[in-house]
Amino acid sequence: MSDYKREVRRAIQAQTKPFCIVDLISRLEQKGFTDRSIILSELDELYDEGVVGYDRITTHTDGKEVYAFFIKQ
């Protein structure tokens, strides 16, 4: 695994709030990680490994459910 991929993986694992893909890309781009294909690839791998989850995180007042990725503790 390249150093860049390793750093992207660490940056994803450092997320403390639930996120959607757009949020994640934006957050990582602010840290200098701009290769979206690597970001998505690492997110997929972390999900497959069980490090990242995806589930309902809340329900809006209008009754719509909100789903997001999150780092499992």
N, CA, C, O and CB atoms as a CASP TS submission, in Angstrom:
PFRMAT TS
TARGET T0000
AUTHOR 0000-0000-0000
METHOD Language model
MODEL 1
PARENT N/A
ATOM      1  N   MET     1       0.850  -1.177   0.000  1.00  0.00           N
ATOM      2  CA  MET     1       0.000   0.000   0.000  1.00  0.00           C
ATOM      3  C   MET     1       0.897   1.242   0.000  1.00  0.00           C
ATOM      4  O   MET     1       1.867   1.322   0.754  1.00  0.00           O
ATOM      5  CB  MET     1      -0.968  -0.003   1.231  1.00  0.00           C
ATOM      6  N   SER     2       0.561   2.190  -0.845  1.00  0.00           N
ATOM      7  CA  SER     2       1.361   3.409  -0.937  1.00  0.00           C
ATOM      8  C   SER     2       1.140   4.286   0.299  1.00  0.00           C
ATOM      9  O   SER     2       0.149   4.143   1.014  1.00  0.00           O
ATOM     10  CB  SER     2       1.010   4.192  -2.223  1.00  0.00           C
ATOM     11  N   ASP     3       2.082   5.188   0.529  1.00  0.00           N
ATOM     12  CA  ASP     3       1.955   6.109   1.657  1.00  0.00           C
ATOM     13  C   ASP     3       0.700   6.969   1.528  1.00  0.00           C
ATOM     14  O   ASP     3       0.027   7.245   2.522  1.00  0.00           O
ATOM     15  CB  ASP     3       3.196   7.003   1.757  1.00  0.00           C
ATOM     16  N   TYR     4       0.386   7.390   0.303  1.00  0.00           N
ATOM     17  CA  TYR     4      -0.794   8.222   0.070  1.00  0.00           C
ATOM     18  C   TYR     4      -2.058   7.472   0.486  1.00  0.00           C
ATOM     19  O   TYR     4      -2.906   8.023   1.187  1.00  0.00           O
ATOM     20  CB  TYR     4      -0.880   8.641  -1.415  1.00  0.00           C
ATOM     21  N   LYS     5      -2.184   6.223   0.056  1.00  0.00           N
ATOM     22  CA  LYS     5      -3.354   5.426   0.419  1.00  0.00           C
ATOM     23  C   LYS     5      -3.433   5.239   1.933  1.00  0.00           C
ATOM     24  O   LYS     5      -4.512   5.311   2.522  1.00  0.00           O
ATOM     25  CB  LYS     5      -3.313   4.057  -0.283  1.00  0.00           C
ATOM     26  N   ARG     6      -2.295   5.004   2.545  1.00  0.00           N
ATOM     27  CA  ARG     6      -2.247   4.815   3.993  1.00  0.00           C
ATOM     28  C   ARG     6      -2.727   6.082   4.714  1.00  0.00           C
ATOM     29  O   ARG     6      -3.469   6.002   5.693  1.00  0.00           O
ATOM     30  CB  ARG     6      -0.813   4.448   4.443  1.00  0.00           C
ATOM     31  N   GLU     7      -2.301   7.242   4.225  1.00  0.00           N
ATOM     32  CA  GLU     7      -2.705   8.509   4.831  1.00  0.00           C
ATOM     33  C   GLU     7      -4.196   8.780   4.617  1.00  0.00           C
ATOM     34  O   GLU     7      -4.870   9.286   5.514  1.00  0.00           O
ATOM     35  CB  GLU     7      -1.874   9.659   4.254  1.00  0.00           C
ATOM     36  N   VAL     8      -4.708   8.446   3.438  1.00  0.00           N
ATOM     37  CA  VAL     8      -6.142   8.593   3.176  1.00  0.00           C
ATOM     38  C   VAL     8      -6.924   7.701   4.129  1.00  0.00           C
ATOM     39  O   VAL     8      -7.926   8.124   4.705  1.00  0.00           O
ATOM     40  CB  VAL     8      -6.479   8.242   1.701  1.00  0.00           C
ATOM     41  N   ARG     9      -6.470   6.489   4.289  1.00  0.00           N
ATOM     42  CA  ARG     9      -7.134   5.535   5.194  1.00  0.00           C
ATOM     43  C   ARG     9      -7.152   6.080   6.624  1.00  0.00           C
ATOM     44  O   ARG     9      -8.175   6.003   7.306  1.00  0.00           O
ATOM     45  CB  ARG     9      -6.418   4.155   5.157  1.00  0.00           C
ATOM     46  N   ARG    10      -6.047   6.619   7.068  1.00  0.00           N
ATOM     47  CA  ARG    10      -5.983   7.188   8.418  1.00  0.00           C
ATOM     48  C   ARG    10      -6.920   8.392   8.552  1.00  0.00           C
ATOM     49  O   ARG    10      -7.574   8.572   9.579  1.00  0.00           O
ATOM     50  CB  ARG    10      -4.537   7.601   8.757  1.00  0.00           C
ATOM     51  N   ALA    11      -6.973   9.209   7.501  1.00  0.00           N
ATOM     52  CA  ALA    11      -7.843  10.387   7.531  1.00  0.00           C
ATOM     53  C   ALA    11      -9.312   9.977   7.601  1.00  0.00           C
ATOM     54  O   ALA    11     -10.105  10.622   8.288  1.00  0.00           O
ATOM     55  CB  ALA    11      -7.597  11.267   6.292  1.00  0.00           C
ATOM     56  N   ILE    12      -9.672   8.926   6.905  1.00  0.00           N
ATOM     57  CA  ILE    12     -11.056   8.430   6.978  1.00  0.00           C
ATOM     58  C   ILE    12     -11.332   7.909   8.384  1.00  0.00           C
ATOM     59  O   ILE    12     -12.371   8.220   8.968  1.00  0.00           O
ATOM     60  CB  ILE    12     -11.308   7.309   5.919  1.00  0.00           C
ATOM     61  N   GLN    13     -10.424   7.133   8.921  1.00  0.00           N
ATOM     62  CA  GLN    13     -10.615   6.563  10.258  1.00  0.00           C
ATOM     63  C   GLN    13     -10.639   7.635  11.344  1.00  0.00           C
ATOM     64  O   GLN    13     -11.139   7.387  12.441  1.00  0.00           O
ATOM     65  CB  GLN    13      -9.515   5.558  10.558  1.00  0.00           C
ATOM     66  N   ALA    14     -10.114   8.805  11.060  1.00  0.00           N
ATOM     67  CA  ALA    14     -10.082   9.893  12.041  1.00  0.00           C
ATOM     68  C   ALA    14     -11.397  10.671  12.099  1.00  0.00           C
ATOM     69  O   ALA    14     -11.540  11.577  12.920  1.00  0.00           O
ATOM     70  CB  ALA    14      -8.946  10.843  11.718  1.00  0.00           C
ATOM     71  N   GLN    15     -12.352  10.328  11.244  1.00  0.00           N
ATOM     72  CA  GLN    15     -13.631  11.034  11.237  1.00  0.00           C
ATOM     73  C   GLN    15     -14.374  10.759  12.543  1.00  0.00           C
ATOM     74  O   GLN    15     -14.536   9.607  12.945  1.00  0.00           O
ATOM     75  CB  GLN    15     -14.492  10.608  10.017  1.00  0.00           C
ATOM     76  N   THR    16     -14.817  11.813  13.189  1.00  0.00           N
ATOM     77  CA  THR    16     -15.502  11.665  14.471  1.00  0.00           C
ATOM     78  C   THR    16     -17.007  11.855  14.346  1.00  0.00           C
ATOM     79  O   THR    16     -17.752  11.507  15.263  1.00  0.00           O
ATOM     80  CB  THR    16     -14.946  12.654  15.473  1.00  0.00           C
ATOM     81  N   LYS    17     -17.466  12.404  13.217  1.00  0.00           N
ATOM     82  CA  LYS    17     -18.892  12.623  12.990  1.00  0.00           C
ATOM     83  C   LYS    17     -19.342  11.781  11.808  1.00  0.00           C
ATOM     84  O   LYS    17     -18.554  11.526  10.897  1.00  0.00           O
ATOM     85  CB  LYS    17     -19.198  14.124  12.742  1.00  0.00           C
ATOM     86  N   PRO    18     -20.603  11.343  11.809  1.00  0.00           N
ATOM     87  CA  PRO    18     -21.128  10.630  10.637  1.00  0.00           C
ATOM     88  C   PRO    18     -20.968  11.487   9.381  1.00  0.00           C
ATOM     89  O   PRO    18     -20.945  12.715   9.452  1.00  0.00           O
ATOM     90  CB  PRO    18     -22.619  10.256  10.845  1.00  0.00           C
ATOM     91  N   PHE    19     -20.857  10.814   8.223  1.00  0.00           N
ATOM     92  CA  PHE    19     -20.594  11.553   6.991  1.00  0.00           C
ATOM     93  C   PHE    19     -21.221  10.858   5.796  1.00  0.00           C
ATOM     94  O   PHE    19     -21.400   9.640   5.785  1.00  0.00           O
ATOM     95  CB  PHE    19     -19.092  11.716   6.774  1.00  0.00           C
ATOM     96  N   CYS    20     -21.550  11.660   4.790  1.00  0.00           N
ATOM     97  CA  CYS    20     -21.921  11.119   3.489  1.00  0.00           C
ATOM     98  C   CYS    20     -20.666  11.224   2.612  1.00  0.00           C
ATOM     99  O   CYS    20     -19.668  11.819   3.020  1.00  0.00           O
ATOM    100  CB  CYS    20     -23.167  11.895   2.852  1.00  0.00           C
ATOM    101  N   ILE    21     -20.721  10.662   1.443  1.00  0.00           N
ATOM    102  CA  ILE    21     -19.536  10.647   0.582  1.00  0.00           C
ATOM    103  C   ILE    21     -19.097  12.063   0.233  1.00  0.00           C
ATOM    104  O   ILE    21     -17.902  12.357   0.231  1.00  0.00           O
ATOM    105  CB  ILE    21     -19.813   9.852  -0.700  1.00  0.00           C
ATOM    106  N   VAL    22     -20.046  12.937  -0.061  1.00  0.00           N
ATOM    107  CA  VAL    22     -19.704  14.323  -0.404  1.00  0.00           C
ATOM    108  C   VAL    22     -18.984  15.003   0.760  1.00  0.00           C
ATOM    109  O   VAL    22     -17.997  15.711   0.560  1.00  0.00           O
ATOM    110  CB  VAL    22     -20.976  15.118  -0.782  1.00  0.00           C
ATOM    111  N   ASP    23     -19.486  14.781   1.979  1.00  0.00           N
ATOM    112  CA  ASP    23     -18.833  15.346   3.162  1.00  0.00           C
ATOM    113  C   ASP    23     -17.408  14.829   3.301  1.00  0.00           C
ATOM    114  O   ASP    23     -16.477  15.599   3.540  1.00  0.00           O
ATOM    115  CB  ASP    23     -19.635  15.016   4.423  1.00  0.00           C
ATOM    116  N   LEU    24     -17.249  13.526   3.151  1.00  0.00           N
ATOM    117  CA  LEU    24     -15.930  12.918   3.301  1.00  0.00           C
ATOM    118  C   LEU    24     -14.947  13.491   2.284  1.00  0.00           C
ATOM    119  O   LEU    24     -13.832  13.867   2.643  1.00  0.00           O
ATOM    120  CB  LEU    24     -16.023  11.395   3.147  1.00  0.00           C
ATOM    121  N   ILE    25     -15.349  13.559   1.036  1.00  0.00           N
ATOM    122  CA  ILE    25     -14.459  14.093   0.005  1.00  0.00           C
ATOM    123  C   ILE    25     -14.090  15.530   0.318  1.00  0.00           C
ATOM    124  O   ILE    25     -12.927  15.914   0.200  1.00  0.00           O
ATOM    125  CB  ILE    25     -15.112  14.003  -1.380  1.00  0.00           C
ATOM    126  N   SER    26     -15.062  16.320   0.712  1.00  0.00           N
ATOM    127  CA  SER    26     -14.795  17.717   1.056  1.00  0.00           C
ATOM    128  C   SER    26     -13.823  17.835   2.227  1.00  0.00           C
ATOM    129  O   SER    26     -12.871  18.614   2.177  1.00  0.00           O
ATOM    130  CB  SER    26     -16.098  18.435   1.392  1.00  0.00           C
ATOM    131  N   ARG    27     -14.065  17.064   3.269  1.00  0.00           N
ATOM    132  CA  ARG    27     -13.194  17.101   4.449  1.00  0.00           C
ATOM    133  C   ARG    27     -11.762  16.697   4.089  1.00  0.00           C
ATOM    134  O   ARG    27     -10.803  17.329   4.532  1.00  0.00           O
ATOM    135  CB  ARG    27     -13.742  16.173   5.549  1.00  0.00           C
ATOM    136  N   LEU    28     -11.626  15.645   3.285  1.00  0.00           N
ATOM    137  CA  LEU    28     -10.283  15.177   2.943  1.00  0.00           C
ATOM    138  C   LEU    28      -9.586  16.110   1.967  1.00  0.00           C
ATOM    139  O   LEU    28      -8.367  16.268   2.029  1.00  0.00           O
ATOM    140  CB  LEU    28     -10.348  13.781   2.357  1.00  0.00           C
ATOM    141  N   GLU    29     -10.346  16.734   1.058  1.00  0.00           N
ATOM    142  CA  GLU    29      -9.729  17.699   0.139  1.00  0.00           C
ATOM    143  C   GLU    29      -9.162  18.878   0.908  1.00  0.00           C
ATOM    144  O   GLU    29      -8.137  19.434   0.514  1.00  0.00           O
ATOM    145  CB  GLU    29     -10.750  18.190  -0.903  1.00  0.00           C
ATOM    146  N   GLN    30      -9.808  19.269   1.997  1.00  0.00           N
ATOM    147  CA  GLN    30      -9.297  20.355   2.833  1.00  0.00           C
ATOM    148  C   GLN    30      -7.970  19.969   3.482  1.00  0.00           C
ATOM    149  O   GLN    30      -7.188  20.840   3.863  1.00  0.00           O
ATOM    150  CB  GLN    30     -10.322  20.727   3.913  1.00  0.00           C
ATOM    151  N   LYS    31      -7.717  18.680   3.606  1.00  0.00           N
ATOM    152  CA  LYS    31      -6.464  18.195   4.184  1.00  0.00           C
ATOM    153  C   LYS    31      -5.429  17.866   3.113  1.00  0.00           C
ATOM    154  O   LYS    31      -4.336  17.393   3.425  1.00  0.00           O
ATOM    155  CB  LYS    31      -6.725  16.967   5.039  1.00  0.00           C
ATOM    156  N   GLY    32      -5.777  18.118   1.836  1.00  0.00           N
ATOM    157  CA  GLY    32      -4.824  17.900   0.753  1.00  0.00           C
ATOM    158  C   GLY    32      -4.973  16.583   0.018  1.00  0.00           C
ATOM    159  O   GLY    32      -4.177  16.287  -0.874  1.00  0.00           O
ATOM    160  N   PHE    33      -5.968  15.784   0.367  1.00  0.00           N
ATOM    161  CA  PHE    33      -6.202  14.506  -0.317  1.00  0.00           C
ATOM    162  C   PHE    33      -7.220  14.736  -1.424  1.00  0.00           C
ATOM    163  O   PHE    33      -8.412  14.889  -1.156  1.00  0.00           O
ATOM    164  CB  PHE    33      -6.701  13.400   0.684  1.00  0.00           C
ATOM    165  N   THR    34      -6.756  14.759  -2.656  1.00  0.00           N
ATOM    166  CA  THR    34      -7.624  15.155  -3.765  1.00  0.00           C
ATOM    167  C   THR    34      -7.961  14.031  -4.737  1.00  0.00           C
ATOM    168  O   THR    34      -8.756  14.236  -5.654  1.00  0.00           O
ATOM    169  CB  THR    34      -6.987  16.261  -4.516  1.00  0.00           C
ATOM    170  N   ASP    35      -7.386  12.870  -4.563  1.00  0.00           N
ATOM    171  CA  ASP    35      -7.650  11.757  -5.473  1.00  0.00           C
ATOM    172  C   ASP    35      -8.920  11.040  -5.033  1.00  0.00           C
ATOM    173  O   ASP    35      -8.893  10.185  -4.148  1.00  0.00           O
ATOM    174  CB  ASP    35      -6.447  10.771  -5.514  1.00  0.00           C
ATOM    175  N   ARG    36     -10.031  11.404  -5.665  1.00  0.00           N
ATOM    176  CA  ARG    36     -11.333  10.874  -5.257  1.00  0.00           C
ATOM    177  C   ARG    36     -11.436   9.367  -5.436  1.00  0.00           C
ATOM    178  O   ARG    36     -12.086   8.692  -4.637  1.00  0.00           O
ATOM    179  CB  ARG    36     -12.431  11.549  -6.041  1.00  0.00           C
ATOM    180  N   SER    37     -10.808   8.836  -6.464  1.00  0.00           N
ATOM    181  CA  SER    37     -10.901   7.389  -6.676  1.00  0.00           C
ATOM    182  C   SER    37     -10.220   6.630  -5.536  1.00  0.00           C
ATOM    183  O   SER    37     -10.704   5.574  -5.127  1.00  0.00           O
ATOM    184  CB  SER    37     -10.266   6.999  -8.028  1.00  0.00           C
ATOM    185  N   ILE    38      -9.133   7.140  -5.031  1.00  0.00           N
ATOM    186  CA  ILE    38      -8.461   6.491  -3.901  1.00  0.00           C
ATOM    187  C   ILE    38      -9.291   6.652  -2.633  1.00  0.00           C
ATOM    188  O   ILE    38      -9.400   5.713  -1.845  1.00  0.00           O
ATOM    189  CB  ILE    38      -7.044   7.078  -3.694  1.00  0.00           C
ATOM    190  N   ILE    39      -9.873   7.821  -2.426  1.00  0.00           N
ATOM    191  CA  ILE    39     -10.724   8.043  -1.254  1.00  0.00           C
ATOM    192  C   ILE    39     -11.869   7.032  -1.254  1.00  0.00           C
ATOM    193  O   ILE    39     -12.133   6.387  -0.239  1.00  0.00           O
ATOM    194  CB  ILE    39     -11.278   9.496  -1.238  1.00  0.00           C
ATOM    195  N   LEU    40     -12.546   6.898  -2.391  1.00  0.00           N
ATOM    196  CA  LEU    40     -13.674   5.965  -2.481  1.00  0.00           C
ATOM    197  C   LEU    40     -13.230   4.517  -2.342  1.00  0.00           C
ATOM    198  O   LEU    40     -13.919   3.705  -1.723  1.00  0.00           O
ATOM    199  CB  LEU    40     -14.402   6.149  -3.799  1.00  0.00           C
ATOM    200  N   SER    41     -12.083   4.198  -2.916  1.00  0.00           N
ATOM    201  CA  SER    41     -11.551   2.841  -2.817  1.00  0.00           C
ATOM    202  C   SER    41     -11.233   2.486  -1.361  1.00  0.00           C
ATOM    203  O   SER    41     -11.564   1.397  -0.892  1.00  0.00           O
ATOM    204  CB  SER    41     -10.291   2.695  -3.688  1.00  0.00           C
ATOM    205  N   GLU    42     -10.598   3.404  -0.665  1.00  0.00           N
ATOM    206  CA  GLU    42     -10.254   3.153   0.737  1.00  0.00           C
ATOM    207  C   GLU    42     -11.509   3.084   1.602  1.00  0.00           C
ATOM    208  O   GLU    42     -11.576   2.279   2.531  1.00  0.00           O
ATOM    209  CB  GLU    42      -9.309   4.247   1.264  1.00  0.00           C
ATOM    210  N   LEU    43     -12.504   3.921   1.307  1.00  0.00           N
ATOM    211  CA  LEU    43     -13.771   3.849   2.034  1.00  0.00           C
ATOM    212  C   LEU    43     -14.417   2.484   1.828  1.00  0.00           C
ATOM    213  O   LEU    43     -14.908   1.879   2.781  1.00  0.00           O
ATOM    214  CB  LEU    43     -14.728   4.971   1.578  1.00  0.00           C
ATOM    215  N   ASP    44     -14.420   1.996   0.588  1.00  0.00           N
ATOM    216  CA  ASP    44     -14.966   0.666   0.298  1.00  0.00           C
ATOM    217  C   ASP    44     -14.234  -0.416   1.082  1.00  0.00           C
ATOM    218  O   ASP    44     -14.864  -1.294   1.671  1.00  0.00           O
ATOM    219  CB  ASP    44     -14.882   0.369  -1.203  1.00  0.00           C
ATOM    220  N   GLU    45     -12.916  -0.353   1.090  1.00  0.00           N
ATOM    221  CA  GLU    45     -12.130  -1.362   1.803  1.00  0.00           C
ATOM    222  C   GLU    45     -12.418  -1.327   3.300  1.00  0.00           C
ATOM    223  O   GLU    45     -12.584  -2.370   3.931  1.00  0.00           O
ATOM    224  CB  GLU    45     -10.634  -1.149   1.553  1.00  0.00           C
ATOM    225  N   LEU    46     -12.475  -0.118   3.864  1.00  0.00           N
ATOM    226  CA  LEU    46     -12.754   0.006   5.296  1.00  0.00           C
ATOM    227  C   LEU    46     -14.158  -0.497   5.628  1.00  0.00           C
ATOM    228  O   LEU    46     -14.377  -1.081   6.689  1.00  0.00           O
ATOM    229  CB  LEU    46     -12.597   1.467   5.748  1.00  0.00           C
ATOM    230  N   TYR    47     -15.107  -0.271   4.721  1.00  0.00           N
ATOM    231  CA  TYR    47     -16.460  -0.793   4.917  1.00  0.00           C
ATOM    232  C   TYR    47     -16.446  -2.319   4.877  1.00  0.00           C
ATOM    233  O   TYR    47     -17.043  -2.975   5.731  1.00  0.00           O
ATOM    234  CB  TYR    47     -17.423  -0.235   3.841  1.00  0.00           C
ATOM    235  N   ASP    48     -15.759  -2.880   3.880  1.00  0.00           N
ATOM    236  CA  ASP    48     -15.679  -4.346   3.751  1.00  0.00           C
ATOM    237  C   ASP    48     -14.987  -4.981   4.956  1.00  0.00           C
ATOM    238  O   ASP    48     -15.310  -6.107   5.335  1.00  0.00           O
ATOM    239  CB  ASP    48     -14.931  -4.727   2.464  1.00  0.00           C
ATOM    240  N   GLU    49     -14.040  -4.267   5.555  1.00  0.00           N
ATOM    241  CA  GLU    49     -13.311  -4.774   6.719  1.00  0.00           C
ATOM    242  C   GLU    49     -14.101  -4.593   8.016  1.00  0.00           C
ATOM    243  O   GLU    49     -13.690  -5.087   9.066  1.00  0.00           O
ATOM    244  CB  GLU    49     -11.963  -4.073   6.835  1.00  0.00           C
ATOM    245  N   GLY    50     -15.220  -3.894   7.949  1.00  0.00           N
ATOM    246  CA  GLY    50     -16.040  -3.687   9.133  1.00  0.00           C
ATOM    247  C   GLY    50     -15.627  -2.511   9.995  1.00  0.00           C
ATOM    248  O   GLY    50     -16.131  -2.355  11.107  1.00  0.00           O
ATOM    249  N   VAL    51     -14.727  -1.686   9.507  1.00  0.00           N
ATOM    250  CA  VAL    51     -14.262  -0.512  10.258  1.00  0.00           C
ATOM    251  C   VAL    51     -15.269   0.628  10.119  1.00  0.00           C
ATOM    252  O   VAL    51     -15.497   1.387  11.060  1.00  0.00           O
ATOM    253  CB  VAL    51     -12.861  -0.058   9.762  1.00  0.00           C
ATOM    254  N   VAL    52     -15.863   0.735   8.938  1.00  0.00           N
ATOM    255  CA  VAL    52     -16.848   1.773   8.643  1.00  0.00           C
ATOM    256  C   VAL    52     -18.221   1.118   8.542  1.00  0.00           C
ATOM    257  O   VAL    52     -18.374   0.055   7.941  1.00  0.00           O
ATOM    258  CB  VAL    52     -16.492   2.538   7.324  1.00  0.00           C
ATOM    259  N   GLY    53     -19.209   1.766   9.134  1.00  0.00           N
ATOM    260  CA  GLY    53     -20.580   1.293   9.034  1.00  0.00           C
ATOM    261  C   GLY    53     -21.430   2.278   8.252  1.00  0.00           C
ATOM    262  O   GLY    53     -21.008   3.402   7.982  1.00  0.00           O
ATOM    263  N   TYR    54     -22.620   1.850   7.894  1.00  0.00           N
ATOM    264  CA  TYR    54     -23.592   2.706   7.204  1.00  0.00           C
ATOM    265  C   TYR    54     -24.955   2.361   7.756  1.00  0.00           C
ATOM    266  O   TYR    54     -25.399   1.216   7.664  1.00  0.00           O
ATOM    267  CB  TYR    54     -23.544   2.518   5.639  1.00  0.00           C
ATOM    268  N   ASP    55     -25.622   3.350   8.332  1.00  0.00           N
ATOM    269  CA  ASP    55     -26.905   3.065   8.957  1.00  0.00           C
ATOM    270  C   ASP    55     -27.680   4.368   9.162  1.00  0.00           C
ATOM    271  O   ASP    55     -27.174   5.462   8.912  1.00  0.00           O
ATOM    272  CB  ASP    55     -26.706   2.329  10.304  1.00  0.00           C
ATOM    273  N   ARG    56     -28.915   4.218   9.622  1.00  0.00           N
ATOM    274  CA  ARG    56     -29.739   5.385   9.939  1.00  0.00           C
ATOM    275  C   ARG    56     -29.148   6.062  11.159  1.00  0.00           C
ATOM    276  O   ARG    56     -28.893   5.419  12.177  1.00  0.00           O
ATOM    277  CB  ARG    56     -31.232   4.986  10.187  1.00  0.00           C
ATOM    278  N   ILE    57     -28.930   7.372  11.050  1.00  0.00           N
ATOM    279  CA  ILE    57     -28.344   8.090  12.178  1.00  0.00           C
ATOM    280  C   ILE    57     -29.349   8.998  12.873  1.00  0.00           C
ATOM    281  O   ILE    57     -29.156   9.368  14.031  1.00  0.00           O
ATOM    282  CB  ILE    57     -27.160   8.905  11.713  1.00  0.00           C
ATOM    283  N   THR    58     -30.427   9.361  12.168  1.00  0.00           N
ATOM    284  CA  THR    58     -31.436  10.234  12.766  1.00  0.00           C
ATOM    285  C   THR    58     -32.674  10.250  11.892  1.00  0.00           C
ATOM    286  O   THR    58     -32.682   9.723  10.780  1.00  0.00           O
ATOM    287  CB  THR    58     -30.889  11.667  12.956  1.00  0.00           C
ATOM    288  N   THR    59     -33.700  10.855  12.410  1.00  0.00           N
ATOM    289  CA  THR    59     -34.918  11.091  11.645  1.00  0.00           C
ATOM    290  C   THR    59     -35.250  12.573  11.742  1.00  0.00           C
ATOM    291  O   THR    59     -35.322  13.132  12.836  1.00  0.00           O
ATOM    292  CB  THR    59     -36.105  10.207  12.164  1.00  0.00           C
ATOM    293  N   HIS    60     -35.452  13.206  10.587  1.00  0.00           N
ATOM    294  CA  HIS    60     -35.811  14.623  10.559  1.00  0.00           C
ATOM    295  C   HIS    60     -37.206  14.824  11.108  1.00  0.00           C
ATOM    296  O   HIS    60     -37.985  13.878  11.223  1.00  0.00           O
ATOM    297  CB  HIS    60     -35.717  15.182   9.137  1.00  0.00           C
ATOM    298  N   THR    61     -37.514  16.060  11.445  1.00  0.00           N
ATOM    299  CA  THR    61     -38.843  16.393  11.952  1.00  0.00           C
ATOM    300  C   THR    61     -39.927  16.131  10.910  1.00  0.00           C
ATOM    301  O   THR    61     -41.096  15.964  11.260  1.00  0.00           O
ATOM    302  CB  THR    61     -38.888  17.851  12.391  1.00  0.00           C
ATOM    303  N   ASP    62     -39.545  16.093   9.623  1.00  0.00           N
ATOM    304  CA  ASP    62     -40.534  15.798   8.583  1.00  0.00           C
ATOM    305  C   ASP    62     -40.737  14.298   8.388  1.00  0.00           C
ATOM    306  O   ASP    62     -41.484  13.880   7.503  1.00  0.00           O
ATOM    307  CB  ASP    62     -40.111  16.432   7.267  1.00  0.00           C
ATOM    308  N   GLY    63     -40.075  13.489   9.211  1.00  0.00           N
ATOM    309  CA  GLY    63     -40.249  12.043   9.163  1.00  0.00           C
ATOM    310  C   GLY    63     -39.276  11.312   8.269  1.00  0.00           C
ATOM    311  O   GLY    63     -39.255  10.081   8.264  1.00  0.00           O
ATOM    312  N   LYS    64     -38.465  12.037   7.510  1.00  0.00           N
ATOM    313  CA  LYS    64     -37.497  11.386   6.624  1.00  0.00           C
ATOM    314  C   LYS    64     -36.300  10.894   7.426  1.00  0.00           C
ATOM    315  O   LYS    64     -35.768  11.602   8.281  1.00  0.00           O
ATOM    316  CB  LYS    64     -37.035  12.354   5.511  1.00  0.00           C
ATOM    317  N   GLU    65     -35.896   9.685   7.135  1.00  0.00           N
ATOM    318  CA  GLU    65     -34.741   9.104   7.821  1.00  0.00           C
ATOM    319  C   GLU    65     -33.457   9.562   7.134  1.00  0.00           C
ATOM    320  O   GLU    65     -33.426   9.759   5.919  1.00  0.00           O
ATOM    321  CB  GLU    65     -34.828   7.551   7.839  1.00  0.00           C
ATOM    322  N   VAL    66     -32.406   9.728   7.923  1.00  0.00           N
ATOM    323  CA  VAL    66     -31.110  10.148   7.411  1.00  0.00           C
ATOM    324  C   VAL    66     -30.119   9.022   7.652  1.00  0.00           C
ATOM    325  O   VAL    66     -29.956   8.550   8.777  1.00  0.00           O
ATOM    326  CB  VAL    66     -30.632  11.473   8.083  1.00  0.00           C
ATOM    327  N   TYR    67     -29.464   8.602   6.590  1.00  0.00           N
ATOM    328  CA  TYR    67     -28.453   7.556   6.671  1.00  0.00           C
ATOM    329  C   TYR    67     -27.077   8.162   6.409  1.00  0.00           C
ATOM    330  O   TYR    67     -26.955   9.123   5.650  1.00  0.00           O
ATOM    331  CB  TYR    67     -28.755   6.414   5.663  1.00  0.00           C
ATOM    332  N   ALA    68     -26.042   7.604   7.034  1.00  0.00           N
ATOM    333  CA  ALA    68     -24.683   8.099   6.841  1.00  0.00           C
ATOM    334  C   ALA    68     -23.680   7.013   7.172  1.00  0.00           C
ATOM    335  O   ALA    68     -24.002   6.018   7.820  1.00  0.00           O
ATOM    336  CB  ALA    68     -24.427   9.342   7.703  1.00  0.00           C
ATOM    337  N   PHE    69     -22.462   7.226   6.714  1.00  0.00           N
ATOM    338  CA  PHE    69     -21.331   6.383   7.100  1.00  0.00           C
ATOM    339  C   PHE    69     -20.844   6.872   8.465  1.00  0.00           C
ATOM    340  O   PHE    69     -21.040   8.029   8.836  1.00  0.00           O
ATOM    341  CB  PHE    69     -20.172   6.430   6.019  1.00  0.00           C
ATOM    342  N   PHE    70     -20.210   5.967   9.194  1.00  0.00           N
ATOM    343  CA  PHE    70     -19.613   6.331  10.484  1.00  0.00           C
ATOM    344  C   PHE    70     -18.504   5.336  10.795  1.00  0.00           C
ATOM    345  O   PHE    70     -18.489   4.218  10.281  1.00  0.00           O
ATOM    346  CB  PHE    70     -20.687   6.351  11.629  1.00  0.00           C
ATOM    347  N   ILE    71     -17.596   5.754  11.629  1.00  0.00           N
ATOM    348  CA  ILE    71     -16.506   4.884  12.058  1.00  0.00           C
ATOM    349  C   ILE    71     -17.004   4.088  13.254  1.00  0.00           C
ATOM    350  O   ILE    71     -17.454   4.658  14.248  1.00  0.00           O
ATOM    351  CB  ILE    71     -15.209   5.704  12.411  1.00  0.00           C
ATOM    352  N   LYS    72     -16.920   2.771  13.151  1.00  0.00           N
ATOM    353  CA  LYS    72     -17.368   1.921  14.249  1.00  0.00           C
ATOM    354  C   LYS    72     -16.372   2.006  15.392  1.00  0.00           C
ATOM    355  O   LYS    72     -15.161   2.058  15.174  1.00  0.00           O
ATOM    356  CB  LYS    72     -17.541   0.457  13.784  1.00  0.00           C
ATOM    357  N   GLN    73     -16.888   2.018  16.596  1.00  0.00           N
ATOM    358  CA  GLN    73     -16.028   2.125  17.785  1.00  0.00           C
ATOM    359  C   GLN    73     -15.759   0.779  18.377  1.00  0.00           C
ATOM    360  O   GLN    73     -15.056   0.676  19.382  1.00  0.00           O
ATOM    361  CB  GLN    73     -16.655   3.022  18.831  1.00  0.00           C
TER
END
